[in-house]
Amino acid sequence: MHKLFYVQCLKRSRYYHPHKLFPNFTMQAMNMISKISEGVQISVETFYQQEYSNPLNYEFMFAYRITIENHNNFTIKLLSRQWYIFDSNGQQREVEGEGVVGLQPVIEPARQFQYVSGCNLRTEMGRMYGYYIMENQNTKTTFKVKIPPFEMLAPFKNN
C-alpha cells in the first residue's frame, strides 16, 4: 500500500506540488551528487521519506530529485532510462523504461529539466546508479548519459 500511494504522489508532483497533495511529504535533502557525461550534467539529491516508511516491515522509502542540464550546443531528448538499485543486504534490482515520470523531455541547449521520483528499499541504506539514452535532435543519433552513483541512507542509520 505504501509503495503505490507514494508513487502516485511522485507522479503527480510534476503537476501539483507534493505538499499540497500530502502535507506530510518531506523534502529535506540528504546529499547532492553531480556529474557531467556527454555534455549533460546530472545532479541528484536524495530524501528519506519517514512518513511512507515502515522499518518494522523492512520498508524504507526514498525520494530523489534529478536535474538534467544540457551543456551541448544541440537540443536533446531523453528517450529511456536504466537503473541499478542495491540494498545493503546484497539484493540487486534493475529497472528500465521509456522516459522519466511518464515523460520524454526535450531539453534545449543551456536549459534544464527536473523531476522527482522514488525508490523503496528493504534496508535502511542502499545505492543507485544508471544511465539515460538521449537523442541528439539535430542528427537523430543516440548516446548514453551516465547517472552518477548515489547513496540512500535513513537518517537514524547515522547514529
Disulfide bonds with the S-S distance in Angstrom:
none
